[in-house]
């Protein structure tokens, strides 16, 4: 795997003959707003959407690069971080990144465990600051550095705990916090936020033990007065939810807090209910509106997700109006959510109208519209839209193209499946094989479907076996149906 790094990375890129790259447009107000949207998406954890929009803009800004590198590190998105670094170097092969961006790159590589590259970047920096030095503490050698420190302050402890949390090593983060507390050391809000976020990344401790620790941490939060901070309450609510806690208990904790509940807290509790009780999520949305809070783009996306599961076109239109009134009419992510909501409400024409009005369509925009056509079996429209796609398709794109099967377009479906790897370099997954099995089975080509399953490079999952079983039943192949059923069960 390529690992770009510092000036060495710049030398590598500049020594190769590159195709002429598009000149980044000068920043204007609209571009600045869209870059702000990229940053907001990354901050909210919607990294794929943020990167997709950023690449579509072909505009380069140190602040945005730094935000995206930080998000890649926070979500431990190794491949996205590497790709972004390559992209940055390819579009600026002469000038090394500035101090601000370099610090975020070092932090990212250290948290990925790429310490040689983090050190190389560090060694080649013409200027360093305290943040530069601190960034290295989040790497695999963090424990060694941490233990060798003659004196450790709160920042040192927090850096270690945050480093474990960012790398998905929740058990180590918890152990370090327990050690810190037993040693009688004081902690702060940042410590608690890292520890609470770590509870969802504990794979080697029993869930009952982790839940008990969450209760103990809750008591400690109350005892120390940090329960008065809305960020801590929001993190605590999310921790309980991630651990399978009852939504009503999460709401009780949210509603009983004496501190001011900001839009982030409201959106957090709405997110919990949107997955378990969409009607309650919409009730919460109406409540926050009565309290004169202004929804942000993430709040609206949760509302649209809830409406998509139970609403009529009238309800979707009402939220659409509020999105425009709130100043988010040009927001790509919300436009994508509106496409989905209108499609689920049965208004495919409204979905297409929203799609056509998006100025900067990302791959999610195309996939959502393709999925809308697939939902109603409009294979011809889906294939025509796919032919117009001006961004690189991803794995989800080809799942959406299962609309072909509903119209009996077997050859077209087969051609698209074969093009995944040959033309686009996308390795088919179980979902794609299940789609092809379904396409062949619907056309009565059960033998071909069985051969496709036998050639799969991975173990077929229950969805693949179910598709094959359904084909066998439909066309009376009882022997193969029995075999498929046994494979599905086992």
Helices and strands as residue ranges (DSSP letters): H 6-14, H 29-44, H 47-57, H 62-74, H 78-91, H 99-112, H 115-124, H 130-135, G 136-138, H 142-148, H 154-166, H 170-182, H 189-198, G 199-201, H 207-224, G 226-228, H 230-242, H 247-256, H 263-276, H 278-290, H 297-308, H 313-325, H 332-344, H 348-357, H 363-375, H 379-387, H 395-400, H 403-406, H 410-424, H 430-442, H 446-454, H 462-475, H 478-489
